[in-house]
Amino acid sequence: MKTSDIKNALRKTAILTSSLLAGGVAVLFPDWRQELLAGYNPVTEGQNLNQTQASMADVAFEACSQRQEILAANFRDRCNALVGAAVRNPGSSAVGRALFQISPEQLPSFGIHATRTTAAQLNIVSTAVLGRLETLRMASLDTTQLAGLQFYQDGRPLTGGNAGSEAFGPLGVWINGSFHLGEVDSMPAQRGFNYKNWGVTAGADYKILDSLVLGGAFSYVLSDNDFDHKGGHADNDSYIGSLYGSYYPIENLFLDAVVNYGHINFDTTRNISYTIPGDVVHTQARGDTDGNQWGFTVSSGYHFPFQALNFTPYVRFAYRRLKVDDYHEQGGFGWGMRFEEQHIRSMKTVAGATVSYAISLPWGVLTPQFRGEWHHEFRDPSRTITASFLGDPAAQGFAIRVPAPDRDYATFGGELAATFAYGISAFVGYEALVGYRHVSSHRVTGGLRIQF
């Protein structure tokens, strides 16, 4: 027998012997611990693990093989049982399922939701504000008259519910509501989730000059994520303020800008449930933390009106930044964790176009509109989130890996707007994300605008 075979056999025998005696890793033979860490981890032996699970398993094994005397009781018991099960049955599927359950792969959902779906909090707000600016631009085209319909009040012509119309004055107020739903697929490096978002944005703007409109808005957005494989859920709510403006340097050419800043609260629940020889775990680890987000959007385009038809190509640049504060979980039956601060950044360009047509009806003007956009993401790289076990005072960190996003994808949608007399208009719309691997996203919006 080769020397290396003898060494491996002695190594496994030492682990098994001490496991049976102590219910875990060798406590009686400290000289073996460095040997074990040098080339053999029974927890990962024969398992098909992703980077996060392998990193976590290495830290757990090192903690309960080297720091038994300082570990919290719950964590020590869970860790010893896990290593003992792996030693007795190398490559056990039960151990593999336990590692999957323990691994905190729900955590990347914060950044994924914020930068890779149309339901991101700042995306919802910016979409609402840009929609309002689009309404202001349509006012300058006077689509009600192009459609062959003219409203009158006290003998004066009305051009609908758009800020800056001569009949109603320069002040406009508006409110938009939105509902998003979608799904992020599970992949080897992340836990998938289904999400639902509700958002409401209210604002007001003032036409300072014929070529300049400025305004402000406030938004509330609520997000609900349910993780795959009964992995738990995350509830996030955001409060976001926005300043925006639109400038018309020449006829039909526009420049828009939106700046956002807001606070966000994250509530998470990780379900951990598994059975291995000598241990049964059914528990939850709960976390609560805060963060902030800010961003800006600038866009420019040109209207090509053909009577009641309007074609508008445009380009847009958007920057987003999200910070999630560090926090530690409550509960977890020994598997509770602490997580370091996260920073998520997105920078993308959008090239798109809209086509609309104003239709005259007895009660007002109906305007269907269709939109297509191509998105390219420049940042939002793959990143690492550092975590550690609460039961280990040494707080040895392991890496949670977040995969890189798709760089190119598209959105398509439509909107139906109605303009009435007395400065009132309303709309409903739908948009879908297309061509993004492992992500689906759908948005339904509606709004009301009143002019004074």
C-alpha positions as CSV (number, residue, x, y, z in Angstrom):
1,M,0.0,0.0,0.0
2,K,1.2,3.5,-0.9
3,T,2.2,5.9,1.9
4,S,-0.5,8.4,0.7
5,D,-3.2,5.6,0.9
6,I,-2.1,4.8,4.5
7,K,-2.1,8.4,5.5
8,N,-5.7,8.9,4.0
9,A,-6.9,5.8,5.8
10,L,-5.5,6.9,9.1
11,R,-7.0,10.3,8.6
12,K,-10.5,9.0,8.0
13,T,-10.2,6.5,10.9
14,A,-9.2,9.3,13.3
15,I,-12.2,11.4,12.2
16,L,-14.6,8.5,12.5
17,T,-13.3,7.4,15.9
18,S,-13.5,10.9,17.4
19,S,-16.9,11.4,15.7
20,L,-18.4,8.4,17.4
21,L,-16.9,9.4,20.7
22,A,-17.7,13.1,20.7
23,G,-20.6,13.3,18.2
24,G,-18.5,15.5,16.0
25,V,-15.0,16.3,14.9
26,A,-11.9,15.2,16.7
27,V,-11.6,16.9,20.1
28,L,-9.2,14.3,21.6
29,F,-6.6,14.5,18.9
30,P,-5.8,18.2,18.2
31,D,-2.7,17.3,16.2
32,W,-5.0,15.9,13.5
33,R,-6.9,19.1,13.0
34,Q,-4.2,20.8,10.9
35,E,-3.8,17.7,8.9
36,L,-7.5,17.6,8.1
37,L,-7.6,21.2,7.1
38,A,-4.6,20.8,4.9
39,G,-6.4,18.6,2.4
40,Y,-9.6,16.9,3.6
41,N,-13.0,18.2,4.5
42,P,-15.5,15.3,5.1
43,V,-18.5,17.7,4.7
44,T,-17.7,18.6,1.1
45,E,-16.4,15.1,0.2
46,G,-18.4,13.7,-2.7
47,Q,-20.8,16.7,-2.8
48,N,-21.8,18.8,-5.8
49,L,-21.7,22.2,-4.2
50,N,-21.7,25.7,-5.6
51,Q,-19.1,28.3,-4.5
52,T,-21.2,29.7,-1.7
53,Q,-22.0,26.3,-0.2
54,A,-18.4,25.1,-0.5
55,S,-17.1,28.2,1.2
56,M,-19.6,28.0,4.0
57,A,-18.9,24.3,4.5
58,D,-15.2,24.9,4.8
59,V,-15.7,27.6,7.5
60,A,-18.2,25.4,9.4
61,F,-15.8,22.5,9.4
62,E,-12.8,24.6,10.5
63,A,-14.9,26.1,13.3
64,C,-16.0,22.8,14.8
65,S,-12.6,21.1,14.3
66,Q,-10.5,23.9,15.8
67,R,-12.7,26.1,18.0
68,Q,-15.0,23.7,19.9
69,E,-14.4,25.3,23.3
70,I,-15.5,28.8,22.2
71,L,-18.5,28.0,20.0
72,A,-22.0,28.8,21.1
73,A,-23.8,25.6,22.1
74,N,-26.4,25.5,19.4
75,F,-23.9,26.1,16.6
76,R,-21.5,23.6,18.0
77,D,-24.2,20.9,18.2
78,R,-25.4,21.6,14.7
79,C,-21.9,21.6,13.3
80,N,-20.8,18.5,15.0
81,A,-23.9,16.6,13.9
82,L,-23.3,17.7,10.3
83,V,-19.7,16.7,10.2
84,G,-20.5,13.4,12.0
85,A,-23.1,12.5,9.4
86,A,-20.6,13.4,6.6
87,V,-17.9,11.2,8.2
88,R,-20.2,8.2,8.7
89,N,-21.6,8.4,5.1
90,P,-19.3,10.3,2.7
91,G,-21.1,12.1,-0.1
92,S,-24.5,11.6,1.7
93,S,-27.4,13.2,-0.1
94,A,-28.9,14.1,3.3
95,V,-25.8,16.2,4.0
96,G,-26.0,17.8,0.6
97,R,-29.6,18.8,1.2
98,A,-28.6,20.2,4.7
99,L,-25.9,22.4,3.1
100,F,-28.4,23.7,0.6
101,Q,-30.9,24.6,3.3
102,I,-28.3,26.3,5.5
103,S,-26.6,28.3,2.7
104,P,-27.9,31.9,2.7
105,E,-28.5,32.1,-1.1
106,Q,-31.6,34.3,-0.5
107,L,-29.3,37.3,0.3
108,P,-28.4,38.2,-3.4
109,S,-32.1,38.9,-4.0
110,F,-31.6,42.5,-2.7
111,G,-29.3,43.5,-5.5
112,I,-30.9,41.3,-8.2
113,H,-34.3,42.8,-7.5
114,A,-32.8,46.3,-7.5
115,T,-30.9,46.2,-10.8
116,R,-32.1,43.3,-12.9
117,T,-35.9,43.6,-13.0
118,T,-38.2,46.3,-14.2
119,A,-39.7,46.1,-10.7
120,A,-36.7,47.8,-9.0
121,Q,-37.8,50.5,-6.6
122,L,-36.0,53.3,-8.5
123,N,-37.1,51.9,-11.8
124,I,-40.7,52.2,-10.7
125,V,-40.3,55.8,-9.6
126,S,-38.3,56.9,-12.7
127,T,-40.9,55.2,-15.0
128,A,-43.7,57.1,-13.3
129,V,-41.9,60.5,-13.5
130,L,-40.7,59.9,-17.1
131,G,-44.3,59.1,-18.0
132,R,-45.4,62.4,-16.6
133,L,-42.8,64.2,-18.6
134,E,-44.0,62.4,-21.7
135,T,-47.5,63.7,-21.0
136,L,-46.1,67.3,-20.8
137,R,-44.3,66.8,-24.1
138,M,-47.5,65.6,-25.8
139,A,-49.2,68.8,-24.7
140,S,-46.8,70.8,-26.8
141,L,-47.9,68.7,-29.8
142,D,-51.6,69.6,-29.2
143,T,-52.7,66.1,-30.1
144,T,-56.4,66.9,-29.2
145,Q,-56.5,69.3,-32.1
146,L,-54.6,67.0,-34.4
147,A,-57.2,64.3,-33.7
148,G,-59.9,66.7,-35.0
149,L,-61.5,67.5,-31.6
150,Q,-61.5,70.8,-29.7
151,F,-62.9,71.3,-26.2
152,Y,-64.2,74.7,-25.1
153,Q,-64.8,76.4,-21.7
154,D,-66.5,79.8,-21.6
155,G,-65.7,80.2,-25.3
156,R,-62.0,79.5,-24.8
157,P,-60.3,76.4,-26.3
158,L,-59.1,73.7,-24.0
159,T,-56.3,71.4,-24.9
160,G,-56.8,68.7,-22.3
161,G,-55.2,67.9,-18.9
162,N,-51.6,68.8,-19.5
163,A,-49.4,71.1,-17.5
164,G,-48.9,74.4,-19.2
165,S,-52.1,74.5,-21.3
166,E,-53.2,78.1,-21.6
167,A,-56.7,77.3,-20.5
168,F,-55.7,75.8,-17.1
169,G,-52.5,77.6,-16.2
170,P,-49.0,76.3,-15.5
171,L,-49.6,74.0,-12.5
172,G,-50.3,70.3,-12.8
173,V,-50.7,67.5,-10.2
174,W,-50.7,63.8,-10.9
175,I,-50.8,60.4,-9.3
176,N,-49.7,57.0,-10.7
177,G,-50.0,53.5,-9.4
178,S,-48.2,50.4,-10.6
179,F,-48.2,46.7,-10.0
180,H,-45.3,44.4,-11.0
181,L,-44.9,40.6,-10.9
182,G,-42.3,38.3,-12.1
183,E,-39.9,35.5,-11.4
184,V,-36.1,35.0,-11.0
185,D,-35.1,31.4,-11.7
186,S,-33.0,29.4,-9.3
187,M,-29.5,28.8,-10.6
188,P,-26.5,27.0,-9.1
189,A,-25.2,30.2,-7.5
190,Q,-28.5,31.7,-6.3
191,R,-31.9,30.9,-4.8
192,G,-34.7,32.0,-7.2
193,F,-37.8,33.9,-6.1
194,N,-41.2,35.1,-7.2
195,Y,-41.9,38.8,-6.6
196,K,-44.8,41.2,-6.5
197,N,-44.4,45.0,-6.2
198,W,-46.9,47.7,-5.5
199,G,-46.0,51.4,-6.0
200,V,-47.7,54.8,-5.9
201,T,-46.2,58.1,-7.0
202,A,-47.7,61.5,-6.6
203,G,-46.2,64.7,-7.9
204,A,-46.7,68.3,-9.0
205,D,-44.9,70.4,-11.7
206,Y,-44.9,74.0,-12.9
207,K,-44.3,75.4,-16.3
208,I,-41.7,78.1,-15.6
209,L,-41.1,79.0,-19.3
210,D,-42.5,77.8,-22.5
211,S,-39.4,75.7,-22.8
212,L,-38.9,74.6,-19.2
213,V,-40.9,72.6,-16.7
214,L,-39.8,71.6,-13.2
215,G,-41.4,69.4,-10.6
216,G,-41.2,67.1,-7.6
217,A,-42.7,63.7,-6.6
218,F,-42.9,61.3,-3.7
219,S,-43.2,57.6,-4.0
220,Y,-43.9,54.6,-1.8
221,V,-43.0,51.1,-3.1
222,L,-43.7,47.7,-1.4
223,S,-42.0,44.5,-2.5
224,D,-42.8,40.9,-1.6
225,N,-40.4,38.1,-2.6
226,D,-41.1,34.4,-2.0
227,F,-38.1,32.2,-2.4
228,D,-38.1,28.9,-4.3
229,H,-38.1,25.5,-2.5
230,K,-39.9,27.0,0.5
231,G,-36.8,29.0,1.3
232,G,-38.7,31.9,3.0
233,H,-39.5,35.4,2.0
234,A,-38.3,39.0,2.0
235,D,-40.5,42.1,2.4
236,N,-39.0,45.5,1.4
237,D,-40.6,48.9,1.6
238,S,-39.2,52.2,0.2
239,Y,-39.8,55.9,0.5
240,I,-38.4,57.9,-2.4
241,G,-38.3,61.6,-3.3
242,S,-37.7,62.8,-6.8
243,L,-36.9,66.1,-8.6
244,Y,-37.4,66.3,-12.3
245,G,-37.5,68.6,-15.2
246,S,-37.9,68.9,-19.0
247,Y,-36.3,71.4,-21.3
248,Y,-37.1,72.1,-25.0
249,P,-34.1,73.8,-26.6
250,I,-35.8,73.7,-30.1
251,E,-39.1,72.6,-31.4
252,N,-39.7,68.9,-31.0
253,L,-36.3,68.2,-29.3
254,F,-36.5,67.5,-25.6
255,L,-34.1,66.9,-22.7
256,D,-35.4,65.2,-19.5
257,A,-33.7,64.7,-16.2
258,V,-34.8,62.9,-13.0
259,V,-32.9,62.6,-9.6
260,N,-34.1,60.2,-6.9
261,Y,-33.1,59.5,-3.3
262,G,-34.8,57.2,-0.8
263,H,-34.8,55.0,2.3
264,I,-35.5,51.3,2.1
265,N,-36.2,48.7,4.9
266,F,-35.5,45.0,4.4
267,D,-37.2,42.2,6.4
268,T,-36.0,38.7,5.6
269,T,-36.9,35.2,6.7
270,R,-34.8,32.1,5.8
271,N,-36.5,28.8,6.3
272,I,-34.0,26.0,7.3
273,S,-35.4,22.5,7.3
274,Y,-33.4,19.2,7.0
275,T,-32.9,15.8,8.6
276,I,-29.6,14.0,9.0
277,P,-28.7,11.1,11.3
278,G,-28.7,12.4,14.9
279,D,-30.2,15.8,14.1
280,V,-33.5,17.2,12.9
281,V,-33.8,20.9,12.1
282,H,-36.9,22.9,11.4
283,T,-36.3,26.6,12.1
284,Q,-36.3,30.2,10.7
285,A,-33.5,32.8,10.7
286,R,-35.0,36.4,10.6
287,G,-33.2,39.6,9.6
288,D,-34.1,43.2,9.6
289,T,-31.9,46.0,8.2
290,D,-32.0,49.3,6.4
291,G,-30.4,50.9,3.4
292,N,-30.6,53.8,1.0
293,Q,-30.7,54.2,-2.7
294,W,-30.2,57.0,-5.1
295,G,-29.9,57.5,-8.8
296,F,-30.4,59.8,-11.7
297,T,-31.7,59.5,-15.3
298,V,-31.2,61.8,-18.3
299,S,-32.8,61.3,-21.6
300,S,-33.3,63.0,-25.0
301,G,-35.4,62.5,-28.0
302,Y,-37.1,64.0,-31.0
303,H,-40.8,64.1,-32.0
304,F,-41.8,63.4,-35.6
305,P,-45.5,64.3,-35.8
306,F,-47.5,63.3,-38.9
307,Q,-51.0,64.8,-38.2
308,A,-52.5,62.6,-35.4
309,L,-49.6,60.2,-35.6
310,N,-46.4,60.8,-33.6
311,F,-43.1,58.8,-33.7
312,T,-40.5,59.6,-31.0
313,P,-37.1,57.9,-30.9
314,Y,-35.0,58.6,-27.8
315,V,-31.9,57.6,-25.8
316,R,-31.6,57.4,-22.0
317,F,-28.8,57.0,-19.5
318,A,-29.5,55.7,-15.9
319,Y,-27.3,55.3,-12.9
320,R,-28.5,53.5,-9.7
321,R,-26.8,52.8,-6.4
322,L,-28.1,50.8,-3.5
323,K,-26.5,50.3,-0.1
324,V,-27.7,47.7,2.4
325,D,-26.5,48.0,6.0
326,D,-24.7,45.2,7.8
327,Y,-27.0,43.1,10.1
328,H,-27.2,39.9,12.0
329,E,-30.1,37.4,12.1
330,Q,-32.3,36.3,15.0
331,G,-33.0,32.6,15.6
332,G,-31.8,29.9,13.2
333,F,-31.2,27.2,15.9
334,G,-27.4,27.6,15.6
335,W,-27.4,28.5,11.9
336,G,-28.0,32.2,12.3
337,M,-25.6,34.5,10.5
338,R,-24.2,38.0,10.3
339,F,-23.8,39.8,7.0
340,E,-21.5,42.6,6.0
341,E,-22.6,45.8,4.2
342,Q,-23.5,45.5,0.6
343,H,-23.0,48.0,-2.3
344,I,-24.8,47.5,-5.6
345,R,-24.4,49.7,-8.6
346,S,-26.0,49.8,-12.0
347,M,-25.2,52.0,-15.0
348,K,-27.0,51.4,-18.3
349,T,-28.1,53.0,-21.5
350,V,-31.5,52.6,-23.2
351,A,-32.4,53.2,-26.9
352,G,-36.1,53.2,-27.6
353,A,-39.0,54.6,-29.6
354,T,-42.7,55.2,-29.1
355,V,-45.5,55.4,-31.7
356,S,-48.8,57.0,-30.7
357,Y,-52.0,58.0,-32.5
358,A,-54.7,60.4,-31.3
359,I,-58.3,59.2,-32.0
360,S,-61.2,61.7,-31.7
361,L,-64.3,60.5,-29.8
362,P,-67.4,62.3,-28.7
363,W,-66.2,62.5,-25.1
364,G,-62.5,63.2,-25.6
365,V,-59.3,61.9,-27.2
366,L,-58.1,58.4,-26.9
367,T,-54.4,57.8,-27.6
368,P,-53.0,54.3,-27.9
369,Q,-49.2,54.2,-27.7
370,F,-46.6,51.4,-28.3
371,R,-43.0,51.3,-27.0
372,G,-39.9,49.3,-27.5
373,E,-36.5,49.7,-25.7
374,W,-33.1,48.0,-25.9
375,H,-31.1,48.1,-22.6
376,H,-27.4,47.6,-22.1
377,E,-25.9,47.2,-18.6
378,F,-22.3,48.5,-18.1
379,R,-21.9,47.8,-14.4
380,D,-23.6,45.5,-11.8
381,P,-20.7,43.1,-11.9
382,S,-20.5,39.7,-10.2
383,R,-19.7,40.4,-6.5
384,T,-19.1,38.8,-3.2
385,I,-21.1,39.2,0.0
386,T,-19.2,38.3,3.2
387,A,-21.1,36.3,5.9
388,S,-20.2,34.5,9.2
389,F,-21.8,32.3,11.8
390,L,-23.2,34.0,14.9
391,G,-22.2,31.0,17.0
392,D,-18.5,31.4,16.1
393,P,-16.9,34.3,18.1
394,A,-14.0,34.3,15.7
395,A,-16.4,35.5,13.0
396,Q,-14.5,33.7,10.2
397,G,-16.1,34.9,7.0
398,F,-17.2,33.0,4.0
399,A,-18.2,34.3,0.5
400,I,-21.7,34.4,-1.0
401,R,-21.2,34.7,-4.7
402,V,-23.6,36.8,-6.9
403,P,-23.4,35.9,-10.6
404,A,-23.0,38.7,-13.2
405,P,-26.1,39.9,-15.0
406,D,-27.2,39.7,-18.6
407,R,-25.7,42.8,-20.4
408,D,-28.3,43.2,-23.1
409,Y,-32.1,42.8,-23.0
410,A,-35.3,44.5,-24.2
411,T,-38.7,45.8,-22.9
412,F,-41.9,46.1,-24.9
413,G,-45.2,47.6,-23.9
414,G,-48.2,49.7,-24.7
415,E,-50.3,52.4,-23.1
416,L,-53.9,53.7,-23.6
417,A,-54.4,57.3,-22.5
418,A,-57.7,59.3,-22.5
419,T,-57.9,63.1,-22.4
420,F,-61.1,64.8,-21.2
421,A,-62.4,68.3,-20.8
422,Y,-61.8,70.3,-17.6
423,G,-58.1,69.4,-17.3
424,I,-58.5,65.7,-16.6
425,S,-56.7,62.8,-18.2
426,A,-56.0,59.1,-17.3
427,F,-54.1,56.2,-18.6
428,V,-53.4,52.4,-18.2
429,G,-50.3,50.6,-19.5
430,Y,-48.4,47.3,-19.6
431,E,-44.7,46.4,-20.1
432,A,-42.8,43.1,-20.3
433,L,-39.1,42.3,-20.0
434,V,-37.8,40.2,-23.0
435,G,-34.6,38.4,-23.6
436,Y,-33.2,38.3,-20.0
437,R,-32.1,34.8,-19.1
438,H,-33.6,33.4,-15.9
439,V,-35.7,36.6,-15.2
440,S,-39.3,37.4,-16.2
441,S,-40.9,40.7,-15.3
442,H,-44.4,42.3,-16.0
443,R,-45.6,45.8,-15.2
444,V,-49.1,47.2,-15.1
445,T,-49.6,50.9,-14.5
446,G,-52.4,53.4,-14.2
447,G,-52.7,57.1,-13.5
448,L,-54.8,60.2,-13.2
449,R,-53.7,63.8,-14.0
450,I,-55.5,67.0,-13.1
451,Q,-54.6,70.5,-14.4
452,F,-55.3,73.7,-12.5
